[in-house]
Amino acid sequence: MLSDKDSRPANAPSPAPEIDPISPEDASAIMAQAIEKYTAEGWHVLTQSAYDARLTREMYNLDIRIDLLGQVETHESGLTPLQDSGRLTAWVLLLATLLLVLALASALGFI
């Protein structure tokens, strides 16, 4: 029997090849192409950077990511609770402002 010092594995694993990540400029160009087709379909850009972007349309979000090799990944999901409450707040403020303007116009005799 061989001691632990003398034993060597028959097939040593080869090191994984190094990944050469794309530059932010290349990622931005790929992202611009990916976003272009979605904005033509009616999506609106909420946030965008060189490697990721979030778009929204109606009741859906679309996350677009560029990985280190330059591949485009997309993920569609529903609105977040914060977005839902923000929309509700905007509608309430809009209606309150409309009622205030109507009351003020009535008090001043415009209506």
N, CA, C and O atoms as a GROMACS GRO file, in nm:
protein
  444
    1MET      N    1   0.083  -0.118   0.000
    1MET     CA    2   0.000   0.000   0.000
    1MET      C    3   0.088   0.125   0.000
    1MET      O    4   0.188   0.129   0.071
    2LEU      N    5   0.051   0.226  -0.079
    2LEU     CA    6   0.128   0.350  -0.087
    2LEU      C    7   0.085   0.445   0.024
    2LEU      O    8  -0.031   0.449   0.064
    3SER      N    9   0.180   0.521   0.071
    3SER     CA   10   0.146   0.621   0.172
    3SER      C   11   0.079   0.740   0.104
    3SER      O   12   0.084   0.753  -0.019
    4ASP      N   13   0.018   0.826   0.182
    4ASP     CA   14  -0.051   0.943   0.127
    4ASP      C   15   0.043   1.036   0.052
    4ASP      O   16   0.000   1.105  -0.041
    5LYS      N   17   0.170   1.040   0.092
    5LYS     CA   18   0.264   1.129   0.026
    5LYS      C   19   0.296   1.083  -0.115
    5LYS      O   20   0.322   1.164  -0.203
    6ASP      N   21   0.294   0.954  -0.136
    6ASP     CA   22   0.332   0.899  -0.266
    6ASP      C   23   0.215   0.882  -0.362
    6ASP      O   24   0.235   0.864  -0.482
    7SER      N   25   0.093   0.887  -0.311
    7SER     CA   26  -0.021   0.863  -0.399
    7SER      C   27  -0.052   0.989  -0.480
    7SER      O   28  -0.052   1.101  -0.428
    8ARG      N   29  -0.077   0.967  -0.607
    8ARG     CA   30  -0.110   1.077  -0.698
    8ARG      C   31  -0.235   1.036  -0.774
    8ARG      O   32  -0.247   0.920  -0.812
    9PRO      N   33  -0.327   1.126  -0.797
    9PRO     CA   34  -0.445   1.089  -0.874
    9PRO      C   35  -0.405   1.059  -1.018
    9PRO      O   36  -0.319   1.125  -1.076
   10ALA      N   37  -0.469   0.957  -1.076
   10ALA     CA   38  -0.437   0.916  -1.212
   10ALA      C   39  -0.475   1.026  -1.313
   10ALA      O   40  -0.398   1.055  -1.405
   11ASN      N   41  -0.592   1.085  -1.296
   11ASN     CA   42  -0.638   1.190  -1.388
   11ASN      C   43  -0.660   1.319  -1.310
   11ASN      O   44  -0.765   1.337  -1.248
   12ALA      N   45  -0.565   1.406  -1.313
   12ALA     CA   46  -0.579   1.534  -1.244
   12ALA      C   47  -0.675   1.623  -1.323
   12ALA      O   48  -0.663   1.633  -1.445
   13PRO      N   49  -0.771   1.686  -1.255
   13PRO     CA   50  -0.865   1.772  -1.328
   13PRO      C   51  -0.792   1.891  -1.391
   13PRO      O   52  -0.705   1.952  -1.329
   14SER      N   53  -0.830   1.921  -1.512
   14SER     CA   54  -0.767   2.035  -1.579
   14SER      C   55  -0.834   2.163  -1.530
   14SER      O   56  -0.954   2.164  -1.502
   15PRO      N   57  -0.759   2.270  -1.520
   15PRO     CA   58  -0.817   2.396  -1.474
   15PRO      C   59  -0.920   2.448  -1.575
   15PRO      O   60  -0.906   2.432  -1.696
   16ALA      N   61  -1.023   2.511  -1.520
   16ALA     CA   62  -1.128   2.566  -1.607
   16ALA      C   63  -1.072   2.681  -1.689
   16ALA      O   64  -0.988   2.757  -1.640
   17PRO      N   65  -1.116   2.694  -1.813
   17PRO     CA   66  -1.066   2.806  -1.894
   17PRO      C   67  -1.113   2.939  -1.836
   17PRO      O   68  -1.223   2.949  -1.782
   18GLU      N   69  -1.030   3.037  -1.847
   18GLU     CA   70  -1.064   3.169  -1.794
   18GLU      C   71  -1.170   3.235  -1.881
   18GLU      O   72  -1.172   3.218  -2.003
   19ILE      N   73  -1.258   3.308  -1.816
   19ILE     CA   74  -1.364   3.379  -1.888
   19ILE      C   75  -1.317   3.520  -1.915
   19ILE      O   76  -1.268   3.590  -1.826
   20ASP      N   77  -1.331   3.561  -2.039
   20ASP     CA   78  -1.296   3.697  -2.078
   20ASP      C   79  -1.425   3.778  -2.085
   20ASP      O   80  -1.496   3.774  -2.186
   21PRO      N   81  -1.458   3.853  -1.978
   21PRO     CA   82  -1.586   3.925  -1.976
   21PRO      C   83  -1.589   4.039  -2.078
   21PRO      O   84  -1.486   4.096  -2.114
   22ILE      N   85  -1.710   4.069  -2.124
   22ILE     CA   86  -1.725   4.179  -2.220
   22ILE      C   87  -1.712   4.311  -2.147
   22ILE      O   88  -1.734   4.319  -2.026
   23SER      N   89  -1.677   4.414  -2.220
   23SER     CA   90  -1.660   4.546  -2.161
   23SER      C   91  -1.797   4.612  -2.143
   23SER      O   92  -1.894   4.571  -2.208
   24PRO      N   93  -1.807   4.712  -2.056
   24PRO     CA   94  -1.934   4.784  -2.040
   24PRO      C   95  -1.982   4.849  -2.170
   24PRO      O   96  -2.102   4.858  -2.194
   25GLU      N   97  -1.888   4.893  -2.254
   25GLU     CA   98  -1.927   4.954  -2.382
   25GLU      C   99  -1.994   4.852  -2.473
   25GLU      O  100  -2.096   4.881  -2.536
   26ASP      N  101  -1.937   4.731  -2.479
   26ASP     CA  102  -1.998   4.624  -2.560
   26ASP      C  103  -2.133   4.584  -2.502
   26ASP      O  104  -2.228   4.560  -2.577
   27ALA      N  105  -2.142   4.575  -2.369
   27ALA     CA  106  -2.269   4.540  -2.305
   27ALA      C  107  -2.375   4.647  -2.332
   27ALA      O  108  -2.492   4.614  -2.352
   28SER      N  109  -2.335   4.774  -2.332
   28SER     CA  110  -2.430   4.882  -2.361
   28SER      C  111  -2.483   4.872  -2.504
   28SER      O  112  -2.602   4.896  -2.527
   29ALA      N  113  -2.397   4.836  -2.597
   29ALA     CA  114  -2.442   4.822  -2.736
   29ALA      C  115  -2.540   4.705  -2.750
   29ALA      O  116  -2.641   4.716  -2.819
   30ILE      N  117  -2.510   4.593  -2.682
   30ILE     CA  118  -2.601   4.478  -2.686
   30ILE      C  119  -2.733   4.514  -2.618
   30ILE      O  120  -2.840   4.476  -2.667
   31MET      N  121  -2.726   4.586  -2.506
   31MET     CA  122  -2.847   4.626  -2.433
   31MET      C  123  -2.933   4.719  -2.518
   31MET      O  124  -3.056   4.706  -2.519
   32ALA      N  125  -2.871   4.811  -2.589
   32ALA     CA  126  -2.948   4.904  -2.673
   32ALA      C  127  -3.024   4.828  -2.781
   32ALA      O  128  -3.140   4.860  -2.810
   33GLN      N  129  -2.962   4.727  -2.840
   33GLN     CA  130  -3.030   4.646  -2.941
   33GLN      C  131  -3.145   4.567  -2.880
   33GLN      O  132  -3.252   4.555  -2.940
   34ALA      N  133  -3.124   4.513  -2.761
   34ALA     CA  134  -3.228   4.434  -2.695
   34ALA      C  135  -3.347   4.521  -2.655
   34ALA      O  136  -3.462   4.481  -2.670
   35ILE      N  137  -3.318   4.641  -2.604
   35ILE     CA  138  -3.425   4.730  -2.559
   35ILE      C  139  -3.503   4.786  -2.677
   35ILE      O  140  -3.623   4.809  -2.668
   36GLU      N  141  -3.436   4.808  -2.788
   36GLU     CA  142  -3.499   4.869  -2.906
   36GLU      C  143  -3.622   4.791  -2.951
   36GLU      O  144  -3.726   4.850  -2.981
   37LYS      N  145  -3.612   4.659  -2.956
   37LYS     CA  146  -3.726   4.580  -3.003
   37LYS      C  147  -3.841   4.581  -2.903
   37LYS      O  148  -3.958   4.574  -2.942
   38TYR      N  149  -3.810   4.590  -2.773
   38TYR     CA  150  -3.917   4.595  -2.673
   38TYR      C  151  -3.985   4.732  -2.668
   38TYR      O  152  -4.106   4.738  -2.647
   39THR      N  153  -3.910   4.840  -2.685
   39THR     CA  154  -3.973   4.972  -2.686
   39THR      C  155  -4.062   4.988  -2.808
   39THR      O  156  -4.161   5.062  -2.803
   40ALA      N  157  -4.029   4.921  -2.918
   40ALA     CA  158  -4.116   4.924  -3.036
   40ALA      C  159  -4.248   4.852  -3.009
   40ALA      O  160  -4.349   4.882  -3.073
   41GLU      N  161  -4.247   4.757  -2.916
   41GLU     CA  162  -4.368   4.683  -2.880
   41GLU      C  163  -4.450   4.754  -2.774
   41GLU      O  164  -4.557   4.706  -2.737
   42GLY      N  165  -4.404   4.868  -2.724
   42GLY     CA  166  -4.481   4.944  -2.625
   42GLY      C  167  -4.430   4.938  -2.483
   42GLY      O  168  -4.495   4.991  -2.393
   43TRP      N  169  -4.316   4.875  -2.459
   43TRP     CA  170  -4.258   4.871  -2.324
   43TRP      C  171  -4.193   5.005  -2.294
   43TRP      O  172  -4.142   5.072  -2.384
   44HIS      N  173  -4.195   5.046  -2.166
   44HIS     CA  174  -4.133   5.171  -2.121
   44HIS      C  175  -4.015   5.138  -2.030
   44HIS      O  176  -4.026   5.053  -1.942
   45VAL      N  177  -3.903   5.206  -2.051
   45VAL     CA  178  -3.781   5.181  -1.973
   45VAL      C  179  -3.792   5.251  -1.839
   45VAL      O  180  -3.811   5.372  -1.833
   46LEU      N  181  -3.780   5.174  -1.729
   46LEU     CA  182  -3.779   5.231  -1.595
   46LEU      C  183  -3.637   5.263  -1.552
   46LEU      O  184  -3.608   5.374  -1.508
   47THR      N  185  -3.548   5.165  -1.563
   47THR     CA  186  -3.406   5.184  -1.530
   47THR      C  187  -3.321   5.112  -1.634
   47THR      O  188  -3.364   5.014  -1.695
   48GLN      N  189  -3.201   5.164  -1.652
   48GLN     CA  190  -3.110   5.102  -1.749
   48GLN      C  191  -2.966   5.129  -1.709
   48GLN      O  192  -2.931   5.240  -1.670
   49SER      N  193  -2.884   5.025  -1.720
   49SER     CA  194  -2.740   5.040  -1.703
   49SER      C  195  -2.674   4.958  -1.814
   49SER      O  196  -2.742   4.910  -1.905
   50ALA      N  197  -2.544   4.943  -1.807
   50ALA     CA  198  -2.474   4.870  -1.912
   50ALA      C  199  -2.511   4.723  -1.914
   50ALA      O  200  -2.517   4.662  -2.021
   51TYR      N  201  -2.536   4.664  -1.797
   51TYR     CA  202  -2.558   4.521  -1.789
   51TYR      C  203  -2.701   4.479  -1.758
   51TYR      O  204  -2.733   4.361  -1.770
   52ASP      N  205  -2.789   4.571  -1.718
   52ASP     CA  206  -2.927   4.533  -1.692
   52ASP      C  207  -3.022   4.649  -1.714
   52ASP      O  208  -2.983   4.766  -1.714
   53ALA      N  209  -3.150   4.614  -1.732
   53ALA     CA  210  -3.254   4.715  -1.753
   53ALA      C  211  -3.386   4.659  -1.704
   53ALA      O  212  -3.406   4.537  -1.705
   54ARG      N  213  -3.476   4.746  -1.662
   54ARG     CA  214  -3.611   4.707  -1.625
   54ARG      C  215  -3.708   4.788  -1.707
   54ARG      O  216  -3.702   4.911  -1.710
   55LEU      N  217  -3.799   4.717  -1.773
   55LEU     CA  218  -3.902   4.780  -1.856
   55LEU      C  219  -4.037   4.744  -1.797
   55LEU      O  220  -4.050   4.644  -1.726
   56THR      N  221  -4.139   4.825  -1.826
   56THR     CA  222  -4.274   4.797  -1.777
   56THR      C  223  -4.374   4.825  -1.887
   56THR      O  224  -4.355   4.912  -1.971
   57ARG      N  225  -4.483   4.748  -1.883
   57ARG     CA  226  -4.594   4.769  -1.974
   57ARG      C  227  -4.718   4.716  -1.904
   57ARG      O  228  -4.722   4.600  -1.861
   58GLU      N  229  -4.819   4.801  -1.891
   58GLU     CA  230  -4.945   4.768  -1.826
   58GLU      C  231  -4.918   4.709  -1.687
   58GLU      O  232  -4.875   4.781  -1.598
   59MET      N  233  -4.943   4.581  -1.668
   59MET     CA  234  -4.929   4.519  -1.536
   59MET      C  235  -4.809   4.424  -1.529
   59MET      O  236  -4.808   4.333  -1.446
   60TYR      N  237  -4.709   4.444  -1.614
   60TYR     CA  238  -4.595   4.353  -1.619
   60TYR      C  239  -4.462   4.428  -1.618
   60TYR      O  240  -4.452   4.540  -1.668
   61ASN      N  241  -4.361   4.365  -1.560
   61ASN     CA  242  -4.222   4.412  -1.564
   61ASN      C  243  -4.141   4.315  -1.650
   61ASN      O  244  -4.170   4.196  -1.654
   62LEU      N  245  -4.041   4.368  -1.716
   62LEU     CA  246  -3.950   4.285  -1.795
   62LEU      C  247  -3.808   4.322  -1.754
   62LEU      O  248  -3.765   4.436  -1.771
   63ASP      N  249  -3.735   4.225  -1.699
   63ASP     CA  250  -3.596   4.246  -1.662
   63ASP      C  251  -3.508   4.188  -1.771
   63ASP      O  252  -3.523   4.072  -1.810
   64ILE      N  253  -3.415   4.270  -1.821
   64ILE     CA  254  -3.321   4.228  -1.924
   64ILE      C  255  -3.181   4.236  -1.863
   64ILE      O  256  -3.143   4.339  -1.808
   65ARG      N  257  -3.105   4.127  -1.874
   65ARG     CA  258  -2.969   4.125  -1.821
   65ARG      C  259  -2.874   4.075  -1.928
   65ARG      O  260  -2.907   3.988  -2.008
   66ILE      N  261  -2.754   4.131  -1.927
   66ILE     CA  262  -2.645   4.087  -2.014
   66ILE      C  263  -2.543   4.019  -1.925
   66ILE      O  264  -2.490   4.081  -1.833
   67ASP      N  265  -2.514   3.889  -1.951
   67ASP     CA  266  -2.416   3.821  -1.868
   67ASP      C  267  -2.275   3.855  -1.914
   67ASP      O  268  -2.256   3.929  -2.010
   68LEU      N  269  -2.176   3.802  -1.844
   68LEU     CA  270  -2.037   3.837  -1.873
   68LEU      C  271  -1.989   3.790  -2.009
   68LEU      O  272  -1.886   3.838  -2.058
   69LEU      N  273  -2.062   3.698  -2.070
   69LEU     CA  274  -2.024   3.651  -2.203
   69LEU      C  275  -2.099   3.725  -2.314
   69LEU      O  276  -2.075   3.700  -2.432
   70GLY      N  277  -2.191   3.815  -2.276
   70GLY     CA  278  -2.264   3.892  -2.375
   70GLY      C  279  -2.397   3.832  -2.416
   70GLY      O  280  -2.458   3.876  -2.513
   71GLN      N  281  -2.445   3.731  -2.342
   71GLN     CA  282  -2.573   3.669  -2.372
   71GLN      C  283  -2.686   3.749  -2.306
   71GLN      O  284  -2.672   3.795  -2.193
   72VAL      N  285  -2.797   3.763  -2.376
   72VAL     CA  286  -2.912   3.838  -2.325
   72VAL      C  287  -3.006   3.743  -2.252
   72VAL      O  288  -3.044   3.639  -2.306
   73GLU      N  289  -3.043   3.779  -2.129
   73GLU     CA  290  -3.138   3.701  -2.051
   73GLU      C  291  -3.256   3.791  -2.018
   73GLU      O  292  -3.237   3.905  -1.976
   74THR      N  293  -3.378   3.742  -2.036
   74THR     CA  294  -3.498   3.820  -2.003
   74THR      C  295  -3.583   3.742  -1.903
   74THR      O  296  -3.586   3.619  -1.903
   75HIS      N  297  -3.654   3.818  -1.818
   75HIS     CA  298  -3.744   3.759  -1.721
   75HIS      C  299  -3.863   3.852  -1.705
   75HIS      O  300  -3.848   3.969  -1.671
   76GLU      N  301  -3.982   3.799  -1.730
   76GLU     CA  302  -4.105   3.878  -1.718
   76GLU      C  303  -4.175   3.842  -1.588
   76GLU      O  304  -4.185   3.724  -1.552
   77SER      N  305  -4.223   3.945  -1.516
   77SER     CA  306  -4.292   3.923  -1.389
   77SER      C  307  -4.402   4.028  -1.374
   77SER      O  308  -4.411   4.122  -1.452
   78GLY      N  309  -4.484   4.009  -1.273
   78GLY     CA  310  -4.590   4.105  -1.243
   78GLY      C  311  -4.534   4.227  -1.172
   78GLY      O  312  -4.416   4.233  -1.136
   79LEU      N  313  -4.622   4.326  -1.152
   79LEU     CA  314  -4.582   4.447  -1.081
   79LEU      C  315  -4.550   4.415  -0.935
   79LEU      O  316  -4.606   4.322  -0.877
   80THR      N  317  -4.460   4.492  -0.878
   80THR     CA  318  -4.428   4.477  -0.737
   80THR      C  319  -4.535   4.547  -0.654
   80THR      O  320  -4.606   4.634  -0.705
   81PRO      N  321  -4.548   4.511  -0.526
   81PRO     CA  322  -4.645   4.580  -0.441
   81PRO      C  323  -4.620   4.731  -0.432
   81PRO      O  324  -4.714   4.809  -0.421
   82LEU      N  325  -4.494   4.771  -0.436
   82LEU     CA  326  -4.463   4.913  -0.432
   82LEU      C  327  -4.515   4.985  -0.556
   82LEU      O  328  -4.566   5.097  -0.546
   83GLN      N  329  -4.503   4.921  -0.673
   83GLN     CA  330  -4.556   4.982  -0.795
   83GLN      C  331  -4.708   4.990  -0.789
   83GLN      O  332  -4.766   5.090  -0.831
   84ASP      N  333  -4.773   4.885  -0.737
   84ASP     CA  334  -4.919   4.888  -0.725
   84ASP      C  335  -4.965   5.001  -0.633
   84ASP      O  336  -5.057   5.075  -0.667
   85SER      N  337  -4.901   5.014  -0.518
   85SER     CA  338  -4.941   5.121  -0.425
   85SER      C  339  -4.908   5.258  -0.482
   85SER      O  340  -4.979   5.355  -0.455
   86GLY      N  341  -4.801   5.269  -0.558
   86GLY     CA  342  -4.767   5.397  -0.621
   86GLY      C  343  -4.871   5.439  -0.723
   86GLY      O  344  -4.906   5.556  -0.731
   87ARG      N  345  -4.920   5.344  -0.802
   87ARG     CA  346  -5.026   5.375  -0.899
   87ARG      C  347  -5.153   5.417  -0.829
   87ARG      O  348  -5.220   5.512  -0.871
   88LEU      N  349  -5.189   5.348  -0.721
   88LEU     CA  350  -5.308   5.383  -0.645
   88LEU      C  351  -5.294   5.523  -0.585
   88LEU      O  352  -5.389   5.602  -0.589
   89THR      N  353  -5.179   5.553  -0.531
   89THR     CA  354  -5.154   5.686  -0.474
   89THR      C  355  -5.165   5.794  -0.582
   89THR      O  356  -5.222   5.900  -0.557
   90ALA      N  357  -5.112   5.768  -0.699
   90ALA     CA  358  -5.119   5.866  -0.809
   90ALA      C  359  -5.264   5.892  -0.849
   90ALA      O  360  -5.302   6.006  -0.873
   91TRP      N  361  -5.345   5.786  -0.857
   91TRP     CA  362  -5.486   5.805  -0.893
   91TRP      C  363  -5.560   5.884  -0.786
   91TRP      O  364  -5.641   5.972  -0.818
   92VAL      N  365  -5.534   5.855  -0.658
   92VAL     CA  366  -5.600   5.927  -0.549
   92VAL      C  367  -5.561   6.074  -0.552
   92VAL      O  368  -5.647   6.161  -0.537
   93LEU      N  369  -5.434   6.104  -0.573
   93LEU     CA  370  -5.389   6.244  -0.580
   93LEU      C  371  -5.450   6.315  -0.701
   93LEU      O  372  -5.487   6.432  -0.691
   94LEU      N  373  -5.460   6.247  -0.813
   94LEU     CA  374  -5.521   6.306  -0.932
   94LEU      C  375  -5.667   6.341  -0.908
   94LEU      O  376  -5.711   6.451  -0.941
   95LEU      N  377  -5.743   6.249  -0.851
   95LEU     CA  378  -5.885   6.274  -0.824
   95LEU      C  379  -5.903   6.382  -0.718
   95LEU      O  380  -5.993   6.466  -0.730
   96ALA      N  381  -5.820   6.382  -0.614
   96ALA     CA  382  -5.829   6.486  -0.510
   96ALA      C  383  -5.799   6.624  -0.569
   96ALA      O  384  -5.866   6.721  -0.535
   97THR      N  385  -5.700   6.632  -0.656
   97THR     CA  386  -5.667   6.759  -0.720
   97THR      C  387  -5.781   6.807  -0.810
   97THR      O  388  -5.813   6.925  -0.812
   98LEU      N  389  -5.841   6.715  -0.883
   98LEU     CA  390  -5.954   6.750  -0.970
   98LEU      C  391  -6.072   6.802  -0.887
   98LEU      O  392  -6.132   6.903  -0.924
   99LEU      N  393  -6.103   6.735  -0.778
   99LEU     CA  394  -6.212   6.782  -0.691
   99LEU      C  395  -6.180   6.918  -0.628
   99LEU      O  396  -6.268   7.003  -0.615
  100LEU      N  397  -6.056   6.938  -0.590
  100LEU     CA  398  -6.016   7.067  -0.533
  100LEU      C  399  -6.029   7.179  -0.635
  100LEU      O  400  -6.076   7.288  -0.601
  101VAL      N  401  -5.990   7.155  -0.757
  101VAL     CA  402  -6.000   7.255  -0.864
  101VAL      C  403  -6.147   7.286  -0.893
  101VAL      O  404  -6.183   7.403  -0.912
  102LEU      N  405  -6.230   7.183  -0.897
  102LEU     CA  406  -6.374   7.205  -0.919
  102LEU      C  407  -6.437   7.285  -0.804
  102LEU      O  408  -6.519   7.374  -0.828
  103ALA      N  409  -6.399   7.254  -0.682
  103ALA     CA  410  -6.452   7.328  -0.567
  103ALA      C  411  -6.405   7.473  -0.570
  103ALA      O  412  -6.483   7.564  -0.542
  104LEU      N  413  -6.280   7.495  -0.602
  104LEU     CA  414  -6.226   7.630  -0.608
  104LEU      C  415  -6.291   7.709  -0.723
  104LEU      O  416  -6.324   7.827  -0.706
  105ALA      N  417  -6.310   7.647  -0.838
  105ALA     CA  418  -6.374   7.714  -0.950
  105ALA      C  419  -6.520   7.746  -0.917
  105ALA      O  420  -6.570   7.851  -0.956
  106SER      N  421  -6.587   7.659  -0.846
  106SER     CA  422  -6.727   7.684  -0.805
  106SER      C  423  -6.734   7.798  -0.704
  106SER      O  424  -6.824   7.881  -0.711
  107ALA      N  425  -6.640   7.802  -0.610
  107ALA     CA  426  -6.640   7.907  -0.507
  107ALA      C  427  -6.609   8.043  -0.569
  107ALA      O  428  -6.659   8.145  -0.522
  108LEU      N  429  -6.527   8.046  -0.672
  108LEU     CA  430  -6.492   8.174  -0.735
  108LEU      C  431  -6.594   8.215  -0.842
  108LEU      O  432  -6.583   8.323  -0.900
  109GLY      N  433  -6.692   8.129  -0.868
  109GLY     CA  434  -6.795   8.162  -0.962
  109GLY      C  435  -6.763   8.136  -1.107
  109GLY      O  436  -6.832   8.188  -1.195
  110PHE      N  437  -6.663   8.058  -1.135
  110PHE     CA  438  -6.629   8.024  -1.273
  110PHE      C  439  -6.724   7.919  -1.331
  110PHE      O  440  -6.743   7.911  -1.452
  111ILE      N  441  -6.783   7.839  -1.242
  111ILE     CA  442  -6.874   7.734  -1.289
  111ILE      C  443  -7.013   7.763  -1.237
  111ILE      O  444  -7.106   7.687  -1.265
   0.00000   0.00000   0.00000
